[in-house]
Amino acid sequence: MSTAPQLVDLTLPGASGGSAGLTALLGIPAGNGPWPGVVLVHEAFGLTDVMRRQVARMAEAGYLALMPDLFTEGGPRKCLTATFRALQAGEGRAFVDIESARRFLLDRPDCTGEVGVLGFCLGGGFALVAAARGFDAASVNYGRLPKDLDDALAGACPIVASYGATDASLRGAAGTLEAALVRRGIPHDVTEYPGAGHAFLNDAESGPPVLRFVLKRILGAGPDPVAAADAWQRIDAFFGEHLATPKEAPSS
């Protein structure tokens, strides 16, 4: 019997204010459910092959893993600016799409009814804001902090967050987030990795090759297998504690 997850490209049901024809990648664990769900939110370069492997990884860990394509209506070039604006405003099409993904998982009979959110880069910022919007646990990976952080965290679910100390764009973010979570009394695990930069959880370089040198120099961007292994261990443990434990139903 194969232990590899099934990856399915699909179109999610439409929602008012959301992307028309919202596409997504669903990872279904091997075996029998039900499983807890996780909505994954991609980085600024979109639903790339690197991001598809992140979906597969979460499915292999025993979660229904769904990554909506926030750039469905035009790709990164046309949608990136509007998506960043939605993140800054705390509302807009991208948030509707993320909620559509959450509802899609909850409506599946093979979902336990527990759903987390996990985001990378741009998606990390969305995961942080979405933590207060119906999810049961959130994984924030090098995500930008909202301007009104304390207000954004009101009613938030437990949060596990990971940052790289060489990421100049997010200097001090880990400490600021940690302090805010303490003030709010939100269960959390925040870690900053000394030798890691932006996008350190990726298993390969991402983005247009012409930008990679700049991103590496300014953001320290790129894979860091050692930091990534530790971060994934923390995420797995945190989700295992705060989401329903992945399990297989008895064989018939």
Secondary structure, DSSP 8 states (H G I E B T S, - for coil): ---S-EEEEEE----TTS-TT-EEEEEE-SS---EEEEEEE--TT-S-HHHHHHHHHHHHTT-EEEEE-TTTTTHHHHHHHHHHHHHHHT-SHHHHHHHHHHHHHHTSTTEEEEEEEEEETHHHHHHHHHTTTT-SEEEEES----TTHHHHTTT---EEEEEETT-GGGTTHHHHHHHHHHHHT--EEEEEETT--TTTT-SS--S-HHHHHHHHHHH--S--HHHHHHHHHHHHHHHHHHS---------
